[in-house]
């Protein structure tokens, strides 16, 4: 079975500084369960090579499950009981060797259940990051972006009060400390 024409990556029209390649669920067990996934591997590999050569950020998203299967989606639970798959810490949950992450590439690991809820919070976080930092500062380099994001996340976690946390910072909630009372100078 063929899935369309051969893909040849073309980057000339892409804004390279604000582009990232996201590779989703290309893990050993997933490829064993969906053999057609191997058919797209050469195209993904070519795109990955071009992005790495062009210094485009690469993000690998993987899905893992606990060994007891408690976090497996309902509709996959019976299949998991018969033959556990994508179990955290096993070779089946690892990214296929052809697409192994290089140093500096991001790997985001999510579990089965609750993934959609994680996405809600992540989308909210990245909206804040974009509008409160990235769009305002218009970073001109990856080094500047990384330093800027480190500074922003320190601010976001330790100094920025959150309405959903009753005007506490995430650090206060996590550590169980109380906000300091602000006094007029």
FIPADO-606304 format. One line per field, with one value per residue (C-alpha): residue number from 1; residue in three letters; y, z, x. Coordinates in Angstrom, 1 decimal. Each point is the difference from the previous one (the first is absolute). Layout:
<lomis>
k: (NUM  ...) $
r: (ALA  ...) $
py: (Y  ...) $
pz: (Z  ...) $
px: (X  ...) $
</lomis>
This chain:
<lomis>
k: (1  2  3  4  5  6  7  8  9  10  11  12  13  14  15  16  17  18  19  20  21  22  23  24  25  26  27  28  29  30  31  32  33  34  35  36  37  38  39  40  41  42  43  44  45  46  47  48  49  50  51  52  53  54  55  56  57  58  59  60  61  62  63  64  65  66  67  68  69  70  71  72  73  74  75  76  77  78  79  80  81  82  83  84  85  86  87  88  89  90  91  92  93  94  95  96  97  98  99  100  101  102  103  104  105  106  107  108  109  110  111  112  113  114  115  116  117  118  119  120  121  122  123  124  125  126  127  128  129  130  131  132  133  134  135  136  137  138  139  140  141  142  143  144  145  146  147  148  149  150  151  152  153  154  155  156  157  158  159  160  161  162  163  164  165  166  167  168  169  170  171  172  173  174  175  176  177  178  179  180  181  182  183  184  185) $
r: (UNK  UNK  UNK  UNK  UNK  UNK  UNK  UNK  UNK  UNK  UNK  UNK  UNK  UNK  UNK  UNK  UNK  UNK  UNK  UNK  UNK  UNK  UNK  UNK  UNK  UNK  UNK  UNK  UNK  UNK  UNK  UNK  UNK  UNK  UNK  UNK  UNK  UNK  UNK  UNK  UNK  UNK  UNK  UNK  UNK  UNK  UNK  UNK  UNK  UNK  UNK  UNK  UNK  UNK  UNK  UNK  UNK  UNK  UNK  UNK  UNK  UNK  UNK  UNK  UNK  UNK  UNK  UNK  UNK  UNK  UNK  UNK  UNK  UNK  UNK  UNK  UNK  UNK  UNK  UNK  UNK  UNK  UNK  UNK  UNK  UNK  UNK  UNK  UNK  UNK  UNK  UNK  UNK  UNK  UNK  UNK  UNK  UNK  UNK  UNK  UNK  UNK  UNK  UNK  UNK  UNK  UNK  UNK  UNK  UNK  UNK  UNK  UNK  UNK  UNK  UNK  UNK  UNK  UNK  UNK  UNK  UNK  UNK  UNK  UNK  UNK  UNK  UNK  UNK  UNK  UNK  UNK  UNK  UNK  UNK  UNK  UNK  UNK  UNK  UNK  UNK  UNK  UNK  UNK  UNK  UNK  UNK  UNK  UNK  UNK  UNK  UNK  UNK  UNK  UNK  UNK  UNK  UNK  UNK  UNK  UNK  UNK  UNK  UNK  UNK  UNK  UNK  UNK  UNK  UNK  UNK  UNK  UNK  UNK  UNK  UNK  UNK  UNK  UNK  UNK  UNK  UNK  UNK  UNK  UNK) $
py: (0.0  3.4  3.3  2.5  1.5  0.1  2.9  2.3  2.6  3.6  2.7  3.1  1.4  -0.9  2.6  -2.1  2.0  -0.8  -3.5  -3.3  -3.6  -2.1  -3.8  -1.8  -3.6  -1.4  -2.8  -3.6  -1.4  2.4  -1.1  -3.6  0.7  2.1  -1.5  2.7  2.4  -1.5  1.1  3.7  -0.4  1.0  3.2  0.9  -0.7  2.2  2.9  -0.5  0.2  3.2  1.6  -1.0  1.4  3.2  0.4  -0.3  -1.1  -3.7  -1.2  -3.7  -0.8  -3.5  -1.9  -2.3  -2.1  -1.3  -3.7  -0.7  1.6  2.3  2.9  -1.8  1.4  -2.0  -1.1  -1.3  -1.7  -3.5  0.1  1.2  -2.9  -2.5  1.6  3.0  2.8  3.3  -0.8  2.7  -1.2  -2.8  -0.2  0.1  3.5  1.3  2.1  -2.0  -0.1  1.8  3.1  0.0  3.5  1.8  1.9  3.2  -1.3  0.0  -3.2  0.4  -3.0  -0.4  -2.7  -1.5  1.3  3.7  0.9  2.3  1.8  0.4  1.6  2.6  1.1  -0.1  2.1  2.5  0.2  0.4  2.8  1.8  -0.6  1.3  3.1  1.0  -0.7  -1.4  2.5  2.9  -0.7  -1.4  -2.0  0.0  -3.2  -3.4  0.9  3.2  -2.0  -2.6  2.6  2.0  -3.1  -0.9  3.5  -0.1  -3.4  1.1  3.1  -2.1  -2.6  2.2  3.6  0.0  -0.4  -2.3  0.6  -3.8  -0.4  2.7  2.6  -2.2  -1.0  -3.7  -0.1  1.0  -2.6  -2.7  0.9  0.8  3.5  3.1  3.1  3.0  2.9  2.8  3.3  3.5  1.6) $
pz: (0.0  -0.9  1.7  -2.8  -1.8  1.3  2.4  -0.7  2.7  -1.2  2.5  -2.2  1.1  3.6  2.8  1.3  3.3  1.1  -1.5  1.8  -1.1  2.3  -0.4  1.7  1.4  -2.2  2.6  -0.4  1.3  -2.1  -3.1  0.8  0.5  -3.2  -2.6  -2.5  2.3  -1.3  -3.5  1.0  1.8  -2.9  -0.7  3.7  0.1  -3.0  1.5  3.4  -1.7  -1.9  3.2  2.0  -2.7  -0.1  3.8  0.4  3.4  0.2  2.6  0.5  1.7  1.4  1.8  2.9  2.4  3.4  0.3  1.8  -2.9  2.3  -2.3  -3.3  -1.8  0.5  -3.6  0.1  3.4  -1.2  -2.6  2.7  2.3  -2.8  -1.1  1.9  -2.2  0.3  3.6  1.5  0.3  -2.5  -3.5  -1.5  1.4  -1.5  -3.2  -3.0  -0.7  -3.4  1.7  3.4  1.5  -0.2  2.9  0.6  -1.6  2.2  0.9  1.5  1.7  0.7  1.5  -1.5  2.2  0.8  -3.1  -1.2  3.4  -0.1  -3.4  1.4  2.6  -2.4  -2.6  2.7  1.1  -3.5  -0.7  3.0  -1.1  -3.6  1.0  3.1  -1.3  -3.5  -2.0  2.1  -0.2  -3.6  0.7  -2.8  0.9  1.6  2.7  0.8  0.0  2.4  2.4  -0.2  0.6  3.0  1.4  -0.8  1.6  3.2  0.0  -0.9  2.8  2.8  -0.5  -2.2  2.1  -1.6  0.4  0.0  3.0  2.0  -0.8  0.9  -2.2  -1.2  2.3  3.0  -0.7  -0.6  3.1  2.2  0.8  0.4  -2.1  1.5  0.7  -2.4  1.8  -1.6  0.1) $
px: (0.0  1.4  -0.9  0.4  3.0  3.5  0.6  2.9  0.3  0.1  0.8  0.4  -3.5  0.2  0.9  2.9  0.4  -3.6  -0.4  0.3  -0.4  -2.1  0.3  -2.8  -0.1  2.7  0.8  1.0  -3.3  -2.0  1.8  -0.6  -3.7  -0.4  2.3  -0.9  1.9  3.2  -1.0  0.1  3.3  2.3  -2.0  0.1  3.7  0.7  -2.1  1.8  3.4  -0.9  -1.3  3.0  2.3  -2.0  0.2  -3.8  -1.2  -1.1  -2.5  -0.7  -3.3  -0.3  -2.8  0.7  -2.0  0.6  0.7  -3.2  -2.0  -2.0  0.5  -0.9  -3.0  -3.2  -0.3  3.6  -0.2  -0.8  2.8  2.4  -1.0  0.8  3.3  1.2  1.4  1.8  0.9  2.2  3.6  -0.2  1.5  -3.5  -0.5  3.2  0.1  0.9  3.8  -0.3  -1.5  1.9  0.1  3.3  1.5  -2.1  -3.2  -3.0  -1.9  -3.5  -1.4  -3.7  -2.1  -3.2  -2.8  -0.1  2.0  -2.7  -0.1  3.8  -0.5  -2.5  2.6  2.9  -2.0  -0.8  3.7  1.3  -2.6  1.4  3.6  -0.8  -1.9  2.0  3.5  0.7  -2.2  1.1  3.8  0.2  3.2  2.5  1.9  -0.6  2.5  -2.0  -3.2  1.3  1.3  -3.2  -2.1  2.1  -0.6  -3.7  -0.6  1.8  -2.3  -3.1  0.6  1.4  -1.3  -3.1  -3.2  -2.7  -3.7  -0.7  2.4  -1.8  2.7  2.9  2.9  0.5  3.0  -2.1  -2.6  2.6  2.1  -3.1  1.2  -2.2  0.2  1.8  -2.3  0.7  0.2  0.0  3.4) $
</lomis>
